[in-house]
Amino acid sequence: MAVTIEDLYKSYGVLADAKDDLSQHKDAYQVILDGVKGGPKEKRLAAQFIPKFFSSFPELADSAINAQLDLCEDEDVSIRRQAIKELPRFATGENILRVADILTQLLQTDDTAEFNQVNGSLIAIFKMDAKGTLGGLFSQILQGEDIVRERAIKFLSTKLKTMTEEVMTKEVEDYIFAETKKVLEDVTGEEFVLLMRVVSNLRVLQTMNGRQMLVELVVEQAFLEQALNTADPDTVDRLLQCTRQALPLFSKNVHSTRFITYFCEHVLPNLSALTSPVAELDIQLEVLKLLAEMSPYCGDMDKLEPNLNMLFTKLLEFMPLPPDEAENGESSANEEPKLQFSYVECLLFGFHQLGKKLPDFLIDKVDAERLKDFKIRLQYFARGLQVYIRQLRVALQGKTGDALKTDENKMKVVALKITNNINVLIKDLFHNPPSFKSTVTLSWKPVQKSEAVAPKRPSADEMGTGGSTKKQISPLPRRDARQIYNPPSGKYSATIGNFTNEQHGGFRGGRGRGFRGNRSRGRPY
């Protein structure tokens, strides 16, 4: 015989009146458990009554949790929400892991109100027992269905930072770091970014040693011990993503040496062969920008001279020789070399930074003929540079406020920064002997008044920089096409280059497991 509303209220009254003698009324609690087999009204009452007396009947604990779980799977979304709302009341003792596991699986719902209720219940039990809740979350991340895994990772990346220090103890943070390392053995690009955001926000890792541990974590994912497969966009994208995640961690004490060595040995020699993971991404410029940003944080390097020589060789490739003079003393238009200012800024900056470690490179390590060729290229580039600097200053003269905020003028401001940067660096190299003392701020980065010991990526755009907002952890992928600035035509006319520093790609958008093999499918909910 089906349980009625009257039966439920009667049993509730018996248990409520029993006070300290509830265990003697097991039959009354069983009636409430049977209420999950009734109609919608009975189920709603059962969803509220079952957790209220749950702790008084430990011998019926499994039956009670299973009954509540039946209600969490009900066809009526209002019944599901009520049952989910009450789930934290079951999260006591050894039940915490099971409740966390159930709630994590329930994240797969497509109903917004239900999803929010699941999140609320997860947060509630997290505050009760953080480590136990994390056990359920990571269990599903490692073994659950893809949709559950995805939403559990997003839960961690968005909710952990809202927890107080009382909840996020050192023991809890150590557990998060250890479990995250397990997950990182097999992740997609988006998952990698989110998980790095999780661990980078842990207070226990905010020390110099902590940042070094994070760099080691990224190095493991970057496969720096393997040669780069330039034809595979997934492999290229993995390297880009890992480098982006490592960048904000580098400082004077946490070095970028291994990444720079890898770029010099495996990436620069194959720069033109790189396969872009995103159609509109200028992969060569993206790589050079990353190399330039890392170069100030390079430590002692075993192969400094060959790596500096590779940078020098690549710099020569992007700095053309003057065109042959025609009989009338003028160059023909079709012979005019293109001056690729954005590429040269990156390479020149990187060469300048590493050159500080071997200041006699151009004097003792480069033969006379090659050095003469380099100076001819520098002189030619410098002449073209002066033309553009004058043209850009004239174009921007008198413009202030809103006039400088148009896309065209923003690009001109950045173009002026690029050319000024190159001009400063070239002047250093024209010194006898070459100097490496000047300091410039890369054109896509805001000028900072002071450098901290462990500088973080800037968080706001400066007026006219055209650079993207920087956070400690790189933002999720954007697919914006980069803009190209074409200076006025003339003898040295050429495309300035690409200025924005948007983050692109994501290990092929999560098609399969982008890092290591195929993750096994977990048990269904």
PECORLIN-V133994 format. One line per field, one symbol per residue. ss: DSSP state (H for helix, E for strand, - for the rest). phi: phi as a letter, one per 20 degrees, with the letter a starting at -180 (. if undefined). psi: psi as a letter, one per 20 degrees, with the letter a starting at -180 (. if undefined). Layout:
# PECORLIN-V133994
ss: ???
phi: ???
psi: ???
This chain:
# PECORLIN-V133994
ss: ----HHHHHHHHHHHHHHHHHHHHHHHHHHHHHHHHH--HHHHHHHHHHHHH-HHH-HHHHHHHHHHHHHHH----HHHHHHHHHHHHHH----HHHHHHHHHHHHHH---HHHHHHHHHHHHHHHHH-HHHHHHHHHHHHHH--HHHHHHHHHHHHHHHHH-------HHHHHHHHHHHHHH-----HHHHHHHHHHHH--HHH--HHHHHHHHHHHHHHH----------HHHHHHHHHHHHHHH---------HHHHHHHHHHHHHHHHH---------HHHHHHHHHHHHH--------HHHHHHHHHHHHHHH--------------HHH-----HHHHHHHHHHHHHHH-----HHHHH--HHHHHHHHHHHHHHHHHHHHHHHHHHHHH----HHHHH-HHHHHHHHHHHHHHHHHHHHHHHH-----------------------------------------------------EEE--------EEEE---------HHH---------------
phi: .ffdgfffffffffffefledfffdfffffffffffeeegfffffffefgffdgfecgfdgffffffffgffdffeffffffffgeggfeeclffgfffffffffffffeefffffffgffffffffebfffffgfffgffecefgffggfffffffdeffefeffeefgfffffffffffffffbceffffffffffffefffdeefffffffffffgffelfedfeefedfffffgffffffffgfefbfddeegfffffffedegfdgfefeffcgeeffffgffffffffgfdfefcfdffffffffffffgfedffffffffendefffeffeeeffffgfffffffffffebfegfedddfgffffffffffffffffffffgffffffegneblffeefgfffffffgffgffffgfffgffefcfgdcefccdggedffdfbeefcfdffdbfegnfmeefdcfdgffgcdfffedddfgfrgdfaffpddfdfednalmmmfmefdcmdfffefff
psi: pqprgggghghggghhihdikhiilhhhhhgghiiijbagggggghhhhghhjgiimhijgghgghghhhhijqhohhggggghhihhiimqciiggggggghghiiiqipgggghhggghghghghgngggghggghghhhiaqghggghgghgghhhhiiqrhhgmrggghhgggghhhghiinrrgghggghhhghhiphijirghghhhhghghghhiliiqqpnhiohggghgggggghhhgiiqahioqjghggggghhhgghkgiipppipgjpnhghgghgggghhhijpbpphlgghhhhgggghghhjnqqqqpprhjjqpqhiioqponggghggghggggghhhimijgighiprgghgggghgggggghghghghggghhghipiprchhiiqgghghhghhhgghggggghghghiqorqqkhqpqpqhjpqpphqprhmpqpqjqpqpjhjrqpprhpqrqqqkppqqpporqqahjprpgaphqlqpqrllkkkoaoifnappqpaqq.
